[in-house]
Amino acid sequence: MGIFDTAVEIAFDDGAADALIGAADSADQTLRSEGSFLGVVTGYAMEHFKGGYATLFANALDVRADDRGRLAGVLAALAEDVRQAKLKAREEKARLKDLNAWQQRADLREQHFQTFQSVAIDPMPMEWPVAAPTISAVFSGRLQEE
């Protein structure tokens, strides 16, 4: 028997990844489209609003708009990271499958070699696993400056 007799399976849920990608993409698009609408509406609201409270309100709107854009960017990056993780998981599963099949062929070759003293050329697939990407998403809203 060969060195790869124990079947190693990686745990990756494509359905969960697809759901996360869909949710992040949807939230990203909602935040971006909401930002355009709110920009127009708040422009009308600020048209005749003057004084100290107007300045505070305008600053709060700026912070909110900036946070919305940054959060949309974090969600878009998260969706892309999960897409990459999904791709790497698929590559790793294929590599493990190829390695297992190669080991079975190697075992057969060894048996045939013992019998017929001949070895076919069959290069071994990569022994080391495909590196899983690191996924993170960090966001915190800014505090309004006074």
N, C-alpha and C positions, 0 to 999 in steps of 0.2 A: 504494500500500500504506500501511497505517496504522502508528501508533507502537507497536502491541502485536503486531506480526507474530511475534516470537519467543515461542513458547509456554514459559512458565515453570511448572514443576511443583514443588510442595513435597514434600520427603521426609518422610513420616510413616507409620509402620508400625502400622496399627490392631491387627493381631494381637499385635505385641509390647506395645503399650499395654494391650490386654485381658489379656495374660498377667501383666504387671506389676501391674495393678489387682487381678486375682484373687489373686496371691501376697501382695500387701500386705494385702488384706482378710482373707485366710485367716490370715496370721500375726497380725494384729491380734486377730481373734476367738480364736485359740488362746491368745495371751498373756492376754487378759482372762478366759477361762474357766479357764485354769490358775491364775490368781491367786486365784480364789474357792476352788478345791480346796486349794491350798497354804496359804491362810489358815486353813482348818479343821484341816488336818493338823498344821501347825506349832503351832497352839493346843494341840492334844493333846500334842505333843512338849515344849512349854514348861511344861506343867502342874506337873511335879515337878522341873524343872531349875532349880537355884538357884546363886548364886555369881557370881564374876567371869566365868567362861566362859559362863554363861547370859546375862549382860549383853552380852558380845561377840557371842554367837550371835543374840540378839534384835536387836541393832543391825544385824548383817549381814542378817537377814531383812527389817528395815525398809528398808534400802538396796535390797535386791533387789526388794522389792515396789514401791518408788517407781520404780526403773529400769524395771521391767516395765510399769508404767502409762505412764511417759513414752515408752517405745519404742512401745507400742501406739498412743499418740497421734500419734507421728511417722509411723507406718505408715498410719494412717487419713488423715492430712493428705496424705501422698504419693499415696495412691490418689485422693483428691479432686483434687489438682493434675494428675494424669495424665488424669483424666476431663475436666477443664477444657481441657487441652492438646488432647485428642482433639476436643472440641467446636470449639475455635478452628481446628484443622487442617481440619475439615469445612467451617467457615465460609469459610476462606481458599480451599479448593479450589473451593467454589461461586462465590466472588467471581471467581476467575481464569477459571472456565468462563463466567460471565456476561459478563465483560469481553472475553473472546475472541469470544464470540457477538456482542456489541455491535459490536466492531471489524469483524467480517465484514459485519454489516448496514450499518455506516457506509461501508465500502468500496463496497458495492452502491449505497447512496444517492448516494455521490459519482459513481459511474458513471451512475446514472439522472439525477442533477442535471445532469451534463454533457449528457445527451441530452434530458431533459424540463424542465430548469430548475425542479424541485420537490423539496422536502425534507420528509420525514415527521418528526413529533415522536417522538424516541426518546432519553430521557435516558441519559447515559453512567453506568455503574455506578461505584462508588468506585474511584479510581485507586490509593489507598494500601493496602498490605496490612493484613490483620487482624493485630494485634500478638500474637505468641506469648507465652504466660505463662512466667514463670521457675519452674522446678521445682527444689526442693532438699529434701534430708532430712538432718538432722544429728543425730547421737546419740553420746554417750559416757557410759559408766557412771560413776557417782560412786565415788570411793575411800572406803572405810570410814574414818570418823573414829575416832581413838583416844580 
